[in-house]
Amino acid sequence: MTRAEKVTISLPAPLLDFVTQYQQSHSISRSEVVQQALQALQDAELAQAYREAAAEMRADALFDADPSHGLTPSTEADW
């Protein structure tokens, strides 16, 4: 299990109310609510990075135009 660090955070009242309500309705701790929220944020950031990388590859005309990726056929004798 990963070692947990204790931190102190400040939340606006509406967010704290949401955390408390979520915590109670899901029978989990405040820490678990924050962990789930941060994991969702991290997942969203990773998904966005993958979307951007895919868009860059689609925009690069050479990416699919050259399936050999610049390599030329050779034989073992060429080595």
C-alpha positions in Angstrom: 0.0 0.0 0.0 1.2 3.5 -0.8 2.2 5.6 2.2 -0.3 8.4 2.7 0.7 11.9 3.7 -1.5 14.1 5.8 -2.3 17.5 4.3 -4.6 20.4 5.3 -6.8 22.0 2.6 -9.3 24.8 2.6 -12.5 24.5 0.6 -15.3 26.9 -0.1 -18.4 26.0 1.9 -20.4 24.7 -1.1 -17.6 22.3 -2.0 -17.3 21.1 1.6 -21.0 20.6 1.6 -20.7 18.5 -1.5 -17.8 16.5 0.0 -19.8 15.8 3.1 -22.9 14.9 1.2 -21.0 12.6 -1.1 -19.1 11.0 1.8 -22.3 10.2 3.6 -24.2 8.9 0.6 -21.3 6.6 -0.4 -20.2 5.6 3.1 -16.6 6.7 2.6 -14.2 9.1 4.3 -13.5 12.6 3.3 -10.0 11.5 2.3 -11.5 8.9 0.0 -13.7 11.5 -1.6 -10.7 13.8 -2.2 -8.7 10.8 -3.5 -11.5 9.8 -6.0 -11.8 13.4 -7.2 -8.0 13.8 -7.7 -7.9 10.4 -9.5 -10.7 11.5 -11.8 -8.8 14.8 -12.5 -5.6 12.9 -13.2 -7.4 10.4 -15.5 -9.0 13.4 -17.4 -5.5 15.0 -17.8 -4.1 11.8 -19.2 -7.0 11.3 -21.5 -6.6 14.8 -22.8 -2.8 14.2 -23.4 -3.7 11.1 -25.4 -6.3 13.0 -27.5 -3.7 15.7 -28.2 -1.1 13.2 -29.2 -3.5 11.4 -31.5 -4.5 14.7 -33.1 -0.9 15.6 -33.7 -0.3 12.2 -35.5 -3.4 12.7 -37.6 -2.3 16.2 -38.6 1.2 14.9 -39.7 0.8 14.0 -43.3 4.1 12.0 -43.2 3.0 9.8 -40.3 0.8 7.5 -42.4 2.2 8.4 -45.8 5.4 6.4 -45.1 4.6 3.1 -43.5 8.3 2.3 -43.4 8.9 5.4 -41.4 11.9 6.2 -43.5 13.5 2.8 -43.3 14.7 1.1 -46.5 14.7 -2.6 -47.2 18.0 -4.3 -46.6 19.4 -7.7 -46.3 21.5 -9.2 -43.5 24.5 -8.9 -45.9 24.2 -5.1 -45.8 25.0 -5.2 -42.1 
